[in-house]
Amino acid sequence: MAVARRKVGRTTRKTTSKNTLAAPRRKVAVRKPSPIGEDRLLRALQLGLFNTVSSAEGEGRSPIGVAAVFVQLFLQLTKVQAVALYVRDEQTREMTCLAEAGSSDPSVTELWQEGLKKSEQNAQIVSGELHGVRLHRIGRLDGVVMFRAGKSQRLPSRKLLSLLTSVEPWLAVLLDHARLTVKYAAKILRIQHMEQVSDILNSSLAEDEKLRRALDAAVRLVEAEAGALFLVATDGTLNLSAIGGERSSGLTSLQSTIAAGVYRTGQAVLITQGRQDPRLVAGQGWQAALSVASLVSVPVRMGAKAVGVLEVVNRRSGKPFSNWDVLELASLSNQFGLAIDNLRRGAGGNRG
C-alpha cells in the first residue's frame, strides 16, 4: 500500500506538474492597445496650442504662427497624410494658405483648391481622401482646415472630421485673437512713425532735409516701396520736392499724372489693381521705374488751399493699400502742409 500510495502520489504530482506546464499553452486573447480617442486628441491639440501661444513672442503669436503650430500638432497626433489651414484675407477676400504640413506631393495643392471650392457651399468637406471644416467668425466664412487621409492615421476619417468640428470654434477664436494682436502691434508702430514725422517737421533741419526725412517716415508708416512729395511752384506747376523708399534709388525726376489729378481735384486716389488700371500708363511716371501694383495719392493742404501731393506706391508685402492707409496719409499730409506753411512764412519774414 505504501508503494501504491507513493505511485499515486507521484502520479498526482506528475499530473499536477503537467497541468501546470500546459497552462501557458492555452490560447489567451491578446489585449490590443486601445486607439487614441477623440477627447484625448482634442485635449492634446488645445493644450499644445495654448502652451505654444502663451509662451510665443513676435511671429509666434501671429495667425501664421498659430496656424503652423496647429497643423504640426494635428499631423503628429493623427498621422494623416497632409493637413492645411487657409484663412480669408481681410483686404483681398482671397483664401490664403497660412500653414500646411505633411506630404509635398503636387497633387495635394490641387486637393486643397478643390476643398476651398467645396467649402463655399458646405460647412463640412467630405470627398474621397479629402476632409475638412470651415472656420467661422461672426457668422461668415473665414477659413478652412483640411486634411488628406493616410493609411497610418490613428482614427477613421469620420472621427477626425468630428475632431476638427469640435476644435474649430476654439481655433477660430485663437486665430482671431492673433490677428488682433498683430493689428494692435502694427497700430502702435504706426503711431510711433506718425510722431516721428511730426518731430522731423518741427525740427530745426534745413527745408530739403526736413521734407526728405519726413517723407521716408511716411513711406515706412504704410510699408510702401517708394514715395514722393510734389509741391506747387510759383508758376503753378507741380514739381517733385522729395523722393524716398527702398525702390526710389536712381529716380531723380518724376512726373505723376495721378498726382496732378489729385492736386487739381483735391480728392485722394486709391489704386488697388495697378496692372489693370488705365490711369497708369506703361513707361510713364512711376511705371518708368517700377511696376505699380497699388498706389495712394493724397493732397497736401495749407489750410483750405492745396499746395502739393503726397504719393506712395506698392506695399512691401505685396498686398494692396487700404482705405486706412489713405486716412493715415491724409493725416500726415496735413502735417506736411503746416510745416510747409511755417517754412514759407519764415522765408517771407527773413526776406522782409
Secondary structure, 3 states (H helix, E strand, C coil): CHHHHHHHHHHHHHHHHHHHHHHHHCCCCCCCCCCCCHHHHHHHHHHHHHHHHHHCCHHHHCHHHHHHHHHHHHHHHHCCCEEEEEEECCCCCCEEEEEEEECCCHHHHHHHHHHHHHHCCCCEEEECCEEEEEEEECCEEEEEEEEECCCCCCCCHHHHHHHHHHHHHHHHHHHHHHHHHHHHHHHHHHHHHHHHHHHHHCCCCCHHHHHHHHHHHHHHHCCEEEEEEEEECCCCCEEEEEEECCCCCCCCCCCCHHHHHHHHHCCCEEECCHHHCCCCCCCCHHHHCCCCCCEEEEEEEECCEEEEEEEEEEECCCCCCCHHHHHHHHHHHHHHHHHHHHHHHHHHHHHC
